[in-house]
Amino acid sequence: MRELFWWRFWRGLCGELPQSFWHADQAGLLCVTELGMLSTSTDREQAINYLPRDSTGLLFELEVSEETA
């Protein structure tokens, strides 16, 4: 059996999402679709630098694995 590789990426954003966003679907998942290129970093501190200092921000932690199917 082949070992599955995965990576952790971070993304810092300005703003906030509505409370309705944080409700999981029937499979227990929250899904996000980015409409453009997704800028991320493997360095958490670098992503934190993109968070606003004077307003609300979001820090996404993305765990990405290779395609399995």
C-alpha atoms as a printed R data frame, in Angstrom:
   type eleno elety resid chain resno       x      y      z
1  ATOM     1    CA   MET     A     1   0.000  0.000  0.000
2  ATOM     2    CA   ARG     A     2   1.359  3.401 -0.993
3  ATOM     3    CA   GLU     A     3   1.817  6.059  1.700
4  ATOM     4    CA   LEU     A     4  -0.461  9.095  1.268
5  ATOM     5    CA   PHE     A     5   1.380 12.424  1.227
6  ATOM     6    CA   TRP     A     6  -0.213 15.595  2.551
7  ATOM     7    CA   TRP     A     7   0.772 19.192  3.008
8  ATOM     8    CA   ARG     A     8  -0.378 21.982  5.322
9  ATOM     9    CA   PHE     A     9  -0.918 25.466  3.934
10 ATOM    10    CA   TRP     A    10  -2.083 28.714  5.569
11 ATOM    11    CA   ARG     A    11  -4.045 31.679  4.201
12 ATOM    12    CA   GLY     A    12  -4.703 34.951  5.998
13 ATOM    13    CA   LEU     A    13  -7.657 37.100  4.866
14 ATOM    14    CA   CYS     A    14  -9.343 40.359  5.800
15 ATOM    15    CA   GLY     A    15 -13.005 40.290  6.748
16 ATOM    16    CA   GLU     A    16 -15.301 37.686  8.204
17 ATOM    17    CA   LEU     A    17 -17.776 35.059  7.059
18 ATOM    18    CA   PRO     A    18 -21.448 34.892  8.080
19 ATOM    19    CA   GLN     A    19 -22.387 32.508 10.910
20 ATOM    20    CA   SER     A    20 -24.259 30.323  8.401
21 ATOM    21    CA   PHE     A    21 -20.931 29.469  6.762
22 ATOM    22    CA   TRP     A    22 -19.742 27.522  9.810
23 ATOM    23    CA   HIS     A    23 -22.483 24.852  9.620
24 ATOM    24    CA   ALA     A    24 -21.191 21.532  8.291
25 ATOM    25    CA   ASP     A    25 -23.035 19.616  5.585
26 ATOM    26    CA   GLN     A    26 -24.518 16.116  6.003
27 ATOM    27    CA   ALA     A    27 -21.043 14.576  5.627
28 ATOM    28    CA   GLY     A    28 -19.686 16.835  8.394
29 ATOM    29    CA   LEU     A    29 -17.652 18.954  5.966
30 ATOM    30    CA   LEU     A    30 -17.236 22.678  5.380
31 ATOM    31    CA   CYS     A    31 -16.394 23.419  1.759
32 ATOM    32    CA   VAL     A    32 -14.847 26.628  0.438
33 ATOM    33    CA   THR     A    33 -14.551 27.646 -3.205
34 ATOM    34    CA   GLU     A    34 -12.065 30.360 -4.124
35 ATOM    35    CA   LEU     A    35 -13.015 32.086 -7.381
36 ATOM    36    CA   GLY     A    36  -9.437 32.944 -8.323
37 ATOM    37    CA   MET     A    37  -5.916 31.766 -7.654
38 ATOM    38    CA   LEU     A    38  -5.414 30.875 -3.999
39 ATOM    39    CA   SER     A    39  -2.334 32.475 -2.443
40 ATOM    40    CA   THR     A    40  -1.080 30.361  0.467
41 ATOM    41    CA   SER     A    41   2.052 29.785  2.528
42 ATOM    42    CA   THR     A    42   3.541 26.799  4.316
43 ATOM    43    CA   ASP     A    43   4.672 29.289  6.988
44 ATOM    44    CA   ARG     A    44   1.863 30.067  9.460
45 ATOM    45    CA   GLU     A    45   3.538 33.264 10.669
46 ATOM    46    CA   GLN     A    46   3.747 34.577  7.097
47 ATOM    47    CA   ALA     A    47  -0.006 34.058  6.656
48 ATOM    48    CA   ILE     A    48  -0.655 35.821  9.970
49 ATOM    49    CA   ASN     A    49   1.145 38.863  8.545
50 ATOM    50    CA   TYR     A    50  -1.752 39.207  6.065
51 ATOM    51    CA   LEU     A    51  -4.346 39.495  8.841
52 ATOM    52    CA   PRO     A    52  -5.546 43.042  9.524
53 ATOM    53    CA   ARG     A    53  -4.272 44.630 12.728
54 ATOM    54    CA   ASP     A    54  -7.287 46.894 13.228
55 ATOM    55    CA   SER     A    55 -10.245 44.764 12.105
56 ATOM    56    CA   THR     A    56 -11.522 41.200 11.762
57 ATOM    57    CA   GLY     A    57  -9.532 38.610  9.832
58 ATOM    58    CA   LEU     A    58  -9.578 34.901  9.006
59 ATOM    59    CA   LEU     A    59  -6.760 32.394  9.170
60 ATOM    60    CA   PHE     A    60  -7.443 29.261  7.122
61 ATOM    61    CA   GLU     A    61  -5.484 26.069  7.742
62 ATOM    62    CA   LEU     A    62  -5.621 23.851  4.654
63 ATOM    63    CA   GLU     A    63  -4.593 20.206  4.732
64 ATOM    64    CA   VAL     A    64  -4.038 19.043  1.178
65 ATOM    65    CA   SER     A    65  -3.370 15.475  0.094
66 ATOM    66    CA   GLU     A    66  -2.474 14.015 -3.233
67 ATOM    67    CA   GLU     A    67  -5.292 12.803 -5.458
68 ATOM    68    CA   THR     A    68  -6.454  9.320 -4.459
69 ATOM    69    CA   ALA     A    69  -8.914  8.475 -7.222
